[in-house]
Amino acid sequence: MSYQNKHIAIPRVASLLNLLSFILNAYSKLKRSHLWICSRLKSPLLLIIFSMLSANGLVITKVNASESKNTISTKASSEIEIKREYLQHIISQQERLVTSLVNTPFMASYVSKNEVLARESLNELFLTAATINKHYMQVRFIDGHGQEKIRIEQSTKGLAPIVVKKEALQNKSAREYFSETKKTPAGGLWYSSFDLNRELGEIEQLINPTYRISSPVYVDGKFSGMVIINLDMTNVIGYLTESTDFLVYLVDADSEVLIHPDPKKSWSKYLTGRSKYQEVAEKESINYSQSLEDIFKNGEGIRIILKPLEATPSLAPTKNQ
């Protein structure tokens, strides 16, 4: 688009310059002749010259503004597409692992026969999954009554993942992810909200943004439990919001702010004293937005919004917390 604008505008500018050259030559000849003494001729000529210079500047300004807008739009589209591909890769990887853990033969043996060897094998598989991907906050098997049976979680000290002891396992029957996964047909997947991790029903003090994918385990047609992975979204957020040209927001369908360039304004749905995304105010500047619902698949209607940095000079990008 900018290429076309350049080649449409240049002939116009060239024509103006040629006309201006003609006028200046005429001006020079008149000044050397006795006709220049006629003051009536001065004003019209000067007016024409001034008008041509103004028109020339106006055309160039409009071309530059159009080129700048097209460049920003192209950058925004490219960035959004790259970020979408990255997010799709991360979530697809999580989907495949959940499905694999549900379908492993050890799962059926453990659930139907409660075999010790099968349970140990499952523990090893879950532990390997968490070890390979450090962004998996938790990898769990929860039985048909909502009781955690296998729980692997990342060490808070950056060490190897931990196999949680039996006495520390919790009952999760009251949690939404259990009740919703229980209603999911065999082979299906359930997707949680993109929210903050909770332990014992409370949001952790050091907030942990998380996204969960689960799948039910059926044995002989009966719901017998579920596999669920909690993905630590901290690094994902870091990648999605990294930009040299834009401020990046993630907002849901209710205009609740999930991610804001100012971390103190993120998570308006879960933390008190934080406002929703100001749709009206943001329309004062050019924004570029696209839905991410086809990737998150959780019904939140999450969308990514890019705002050119020059539109908000008072707010520089900051690292999300």
NORMO-V725289 format. One record per pair of residues at least 4 apart in sequence whose ideal C-beta (glycine too) atoms are under 7 Angstrom apart, sorted by sequence separation. I is the first residue (numbers start at 1). J is the second residue. D is the distance in whole Angstrom. If there is no record, write none. Layout:
i=I j=J d=D
i=I j=J d=D
This chain:
i=1 j=5 d=7
i=2 j=6 d=7
i=3 j=7 d=7
i=4 j=8 d=6
i=5 j=9 d=6
i=6 j=10 d=6
i=9 j=13 d=6
i=10 j=14 d=6
i=11 j=15 d=6
i=12 j=16 d=7
i=13 j=17 d=6
i=14 j=18 d=6
i=15 j=19 d=6
i=16 j=20 d=6
i=17 j=21 d=6
i=18 j=22 d=7
i=19 j=23 d=6
i=20 j=24 d=6
i=21 j=25 d=6
i=22 j=26 d=6
i=23 j=27 d=6
i=24 j=28 d=6
i=25 j=29 d=7
i=26 j=30 d=6
i=27 j=31 d=6
i=28 j=32 d=7
i=29 j=33 d=6
i=41 j=45 d=6
i=42 j=46 d=6
i=43 j=47 d=6
i=44 j=48 d=6
i=45 j=49 d=6
i=46 j=50 d=6
i=47 j=51 d=6
i=48 j=52 d=6
i=49 j=53 d=6
i=50 j=54 d=6
i=51 j=55 d=6
i=52 j=56 d=6
i=53 j=57 d=6
i=54 j=58 d=6
i=55 j=59 d=6
i=56 j=60 d=7
i=57 j=61 d=6
i=58 j=62 d=6
i=59 j=63 d=6
i=60 j=64 d=6
i=61 j=65 d=6
i=62 j=66 d=6
i=63 j=67 d=6
i=64 j=68 d=6
i=65 j=69 d=6
i=66 j=70 d=6
i=67 j=71 d=6
i=68 j=72 d=6
i=69 j=73 d=6
i=70 j=74 d=6
i=71 j=75 d=6
i=72 j=76 d=6
i=73 j=77 d=6
i=74 j=78 d=6
i=75 j=79 d=6
i=76 j=80 d=6
i=77 j=81 d=6
i=78 j=82 d=6
i=79 j=83 d=6
i=80 j=84 d=6
i=81 j=85 d=6
i=82 j=86 d=7
i=83 j=87 d=6
i=84 j=88 d=6
i=85 j=89 d=6
i=86 j=90 d=7
i=87 j=91 d=6
i=88 j=92 d=6
i=89 j=93 d=6
i=90 j=94 d=7
i=91 j=95 d=6
i=92 j=96 d=6
i=93 j=97 d=7
i=94 j=98 d=6
i=95 j=99 d=6
i=96 j=100 d=6
i=97 j=101 d=6
i=98 j=102 d=7
i=99 j=103 d=6
i=100 j=104 d=7
i=105 j=109 d=6
i=106 j=110 d=6
i=107 j=111 d=6
i=108 j=112 d=6
i=109 j=113 d=6
i=110 j=114 d=7
i=115 j=119 d=7
i=116 j=120 d=6
i=117 j=121 d=6
i=118 j=122 d=6
i=119 j=123 d=6
i=120 j=124 d=7
i=121 j=125 d=6
i=122 j=126 d=6
i=123 j=127 d=6
i=124 j=128 d=6
i=125 j=129 d=7
i=126 j=130 d=7
i=127 j=131 d=6
i=128 j=132 d=6
i=129 j=133 d=7
i=142 j=146 d=6
i=143 j=147 d=5
i=155 j=159 d=4
i=164 j=168 d=5
i=176 j=180 d=6
i=177 j=181 d=6
i=178 j=182 d=6
i=180 j=184 d=7
i=184 j=188 d=4
i=198 j=202 d=6
i=203 j=207 d=7
i=204 j=208 d=6
i=218 j=222 d=6
i=233 j=237 d=6
i=234 j=238 d=7
i=235 j=239 d=7
i=236 j=240 d=6
i=237 j=241 d=6
i=238 j=242 d=6
i=251 j=255 d=6
i=252 j=256 d=5
i=267 j=271 d=5
i=278 j=282 d=6
i=279 j=283 d=7
i=292 j=296 d=6
i=296 j=300 d=6
i=307 j=311 d=6
i=30 j=35 d=5
i=31 j=36 d=5
i=102 j=107 d=6
i=110 j=115 d=6
i=142 j=147 d=7
i=155 j=160 d=6
i=164 j=169 d=6
i=173 j=178 d=6
i=198 j=203 d=6
i=199 j=204 d=6
i=218 j=223 d=6
i=219 j=224 d=5
i=243 j=248 d=6
i=251 j=256 d=7
i=260 j=265 d=4
i=282 j=287 d=6
i=307 j=312 d=6
i=30 j=36 d=5
i=35 j=41 d=6
i=101 j=107 d=7
i=109 j=115 d=5
i=130 j=136 d=5
i=142 j=148 d=5
i=143 j=149 d=5
i=155 j=161 d=6
i=172 j=178 d=5
i=184 j=190 d=5
i=198 j=204 d=7
i=218 j=224 d=6
i=251 j=257 d=6
i=252 j=258 d=6
i=260 j=266 d=5
i=268 j=274 d=4
i=296 j=302 d=5
i=129 j=136 d=6
i=142 j=149 d=7
i=154 j=161 d=5
i=155 j=162 d=6
i=196 j=203 d=5
i=197 j=204 d=6
i=216 j=223 d=6
i=217 j=224 d=5
i=241 j=248 d=4
i=251 j=258 d=7
i=259 j=266 d=5
i=267 j=274 d=7
i=268 j=275 d=6
i=110 j=118 d=4
i=140 j=148 d=6
i=141 j=149 d=5
i=153 j=161 d=7
i=217 j=225 d=5
i=240 j=248 d=6
i=249 j=257 d=7
i=250 j=258 d=4
i=257 j=265 d=6
i=258 j=266 d=7
i=268 j=276 d=6
i=293 j=301 d=6
i=109 j=118 d=4
i=110 j=119 d=5
i=130 j=139 d=5
i=141 j=150 d=4
i=152 j=161 d=5
i=153 j=162 d=6
i=181 j=190 d=5
i=217 j=226 d=6
i=250 j=259 d=4
i=257 j=266 d=6
i=258 j=267 d=7
i=265 j=274 d=6
i=293 j=302 d=6
i=129 j=139 d=5
i=140 j=150 d=6
i=180 j=190 d=5
i=216 j=226 d=5
i=217 j=227 d=7
i=249 j=259 d=6
i=292 j=302 d=5
i=30 j=41 d=6
i=140 j=151 d=5
i=152 j=163 d=6
i=153 j=164 d=6
i=196 j=207 d=5
i=197 j=208 d=4
i=215 j=226 d=7
i=249 j=260 d=6
i=257 j=268 d=4
i=292 j=303 d=6
i=106 j=118 d=5
i=110 j=122 d=6
i=196 j=208 d=6
i=214 j=226 d=5
i=215 j=227 d=6
i=256 j=268 d=5
i=291 j=303 d=5
i=292 j=304 d=6
i=126 j=139 d=5
i=138 j=151 d=6
i=139 j=152 d=5
i=151 j=164 d=4
i=177 j=190 d=7
i=196 j=209 d=6
i=197 j=210 d=4
i=214 j=227 d=6
i=248 j=261 d=7
i=256 j=269 d=4
i=290 j=303 d=6
i=138 j=152 d=7
i=196 j=210 d=7
i=214 j=228 d=4
i=247 j=261 d=4
i=289 j=303 d=5
i=290 j=304 d=6
i=106 j=121 d=4
i=107 j=122 d=6
i=138 j=153 d=5
i=177 j=192 d=6
i=195 j=210 d=7
i=289 j=304 d=7
i=106 j=122 d=5
i=137 j=153 d=7
i=212 j=228 d=6
i=213 j=229 d=6
i=289 j=305 d=5
i=137 j=154 d=6
i=194 j=211 d=5
i=212 j=229 d=7
i=257 j=274 d=7
i=27 j=45 d=6
i=151 j=169 d=6
i=212 j=230 d=5
i=241 j=259 d=6
i=287 j=305 d=6
i=288 j=306 d=4
i=106 j=125 d=7
i=122 j=141 d=7
i=192 j=211 d=6
i=257 j=276 d=6
i=287 j=306 d=7
i=134 j=154 d=7
i=192 j=212 d=4
i=210 j=230 d=5
i=211 j=231 d=5
i=256 j=276 d=6
i=257 j=277 d=5
i=287 j=307 d=5
i=104 j=125 d=6
i=148 j=169 d=4
i=210 j=231 d=6
i=255 j=276 d=4
i=130 j=152 d=5
i=147 j=169 d=7
i=148 j=170 d=6
i=191 j=213 d=6
i=210 j=232 d=6
i=211 j=233 d=5
i=237 j=259 d=6
i=255 j=277 d=4
i=285 j=307 d=6
i=286 j=308 d=6
i=210 j=233 d=6
i=101 j=125 d=6
i=126 j=150 d=6
i=130 j=154 d=6
i=147 j=171 d=5
i=148 j=172 d=6
i=189 j=213 d=6
i=190 j=214 d=5
i=208 j=232 d=6
i=209 j=233 d=4
i=255 j=279 d=6
i=23 j=48 d=6
i=101 j=126 d=7
i=127 j=152 d=5
i=146 j=171 d=5
i=209 j=234 d=6
i=286 j=311 d=6
i=23 j=49 d=6
i=126 j=152 d=5
i=146 j=172 d=5
i=189 j=215 d=5
i=251 j=277 d=5
i=285 j=311 d=3
i=123 j=150 d=6
i=146 j=173 d=3
i=188 j=215 d=7
i=285 j=312 d=7
i=122 j=150 d=6
i=145 j=173 d=6
i=209 j=237 d=6
i=249 j=277 d=7
i=23 j=52 d=7
i=131 j=160 d=7
i=131 j=161 d=6
i=142 j=172 d=6
i=186 j=216 d=6
i=130 j=161 d=4
i=20 j=52 d=5
i=97 j=129 d=6
i=146 j=178 d=5
i=184 j=216 d=5
i=186 j=218 d=4
i=19 j=52 d=6
i=181 j=214 d=5
i=197 j=230 d=7
i=127 j=161 d=6
i=182 j=216 d=7
i=177 j=212 d=6
i=181 j=216 d=5
i=16 j=52 d=6
i=127 j=163 d=6
i=142 j=178 d=6
i=177 j=214 d=6
i=16 j=55 d=6
i=194 j=233 d=7
i=16 j=56 d=5
i=123 j=163 d=6
i=182 j=223 d=6
i=13 j=56 d=6
i=258 j=302 d=7
i=181 j=226 d=5
i=13 j=59 d=6
i=12 j=59 d=6
i=13 j=60 d=7
i=253 j=300 d=6
i=178 j=226 d=7
i=252 j=300 d=5
i=253 j=301 d=3
i=252 j=301 d=6
i=9 j=59 d=6
i=252 j=302 d=5
i=177 j=228 d=6
i=250 j=302 d=6
i=251 j=303 d=6
i=262 j=315 d=7
i=9 j=63 d=4
i=250 j=304 d=6
i=251 j=305 d=6
i=261 j=315 d=6
i=266 j=320 d=6
i=263 j=318 d=6
i=248 j=304 d=7
i=249 j=305 d=4
i=261 j=317 d=6
i=262 j=318 d=6
i=261 j=318 d=6
i=263 j=320 d=5
i=5 j=63 d=6
i=248 j=306 d=6
i=263 j=321 d=4
i=137 j=197 d=7
i=246 j=306 d=4
i=247 j=307 d=5
i=5 j=66 d=5
i=246 j=307 d=6
i=259 j=320 d=6
i=5 j=67 d=6
i=246 j=308 d=6
i=247 j=309 d=6
i=245 j=308 d=7
i=246 j=309 d=6
i=194 j=258 d=6
i=245 j=309 d=6
i=2 j=67 d=4
i=247 j=312 d=6
i=203 j=270 d=6
i=2 j=70 d=5
i=247 j=315 d=6
i=1 j=70 d=5
i=2 j=71 d=6
i=247 j=317 d=6
i=137 j=208 d=7
i=196 j=267 d=6
i=137 j=210 d=6
i=196 j=270 d=5
i=243 j=317 d=7
i=195 j=270 d=6
i=144 j=223 d=6
i=241 j=320 d=6
i=144 j=224 d=5
i=144 j=225 d=5
i=143 j=225 d=4
i=238 j=320 d=7
i=142 j=225 d=6
i=237 j=320 d=5
i=141 j=225 d=6
i=142 j=226 d=5
i=141 j=227 d=6
i=142 j=228 d=7
i=140 j=228 d=5
i=139 j=229 d=5
i=98 j=189 d=7
i=138 j=230 d=4
i=136 j=229 d=6
i=137 j=230 d=4
i=95 j=189 d=6
i=137 j=231 d=7
i=136 j=231 d=6
i=137 j=232 d=4
i=135 j=231 d=6
i=135 j=232 d=5
i=135 j=235 d=6
i=194 j=296 d=6
i=191 j=296 d=6
i=193 j=298 d=6
i=111 j=217 d=6
i=191 j=297 d=5
i=192 j=298 d=6
i=194 j=300 d=7
i=112 j=219 d=5
i=191 j=298 d=4
i=193 j=300 d=6
i=111 j=219 d=5
i=194 j=302 d=6
i=107 j=217 d=6
i=108 j=219 d=6
i=102 j=215 d=5
i=111 j=224 d=5
i=111 j=225 d=6
i=98 j=213 d=5
i=102 j=217 d=6
i=98 j=214 d=7
i=99 j=215 d=6
i=98 j=215 d=5
i=95 j=213 d=6
i=94 j=213 d=5
i=102 j=227 d=5
i=101 j=227 d=5
i=98 j=227 d=5
i=98 j=229 d=6
i=97 j=229 d=7
i=94 j=229 d=6
i=94 j=231 d=6
i=90 j=236 d=6
i=87 j=236 d=7
i=86 j=239 d=6
i=87 j=240 d=7
i=83 j=240 d=5
i=79 j=243 d=6
i=79 j=246 d=7
i=75 j=245 d=6
i=76 j=246 d=7
i=91 j=295 d=6
i=87 j=292 d=7
i=88 j=295 d=5
i=80 j=288 d=7
i=84 j=292 d=7
i=87 j=295 d=5
i=80 j=290 d=5
i=84 j=295 d=7
i=76 j=288 d=4
i=73 j=288 d=7
i=83 j=304 d=7
i=80 j=304 d=6
i=80 j=306 d=7
i=79 j=306 d=6
i=76 j=306 d=5
i=72 j=308 d=5
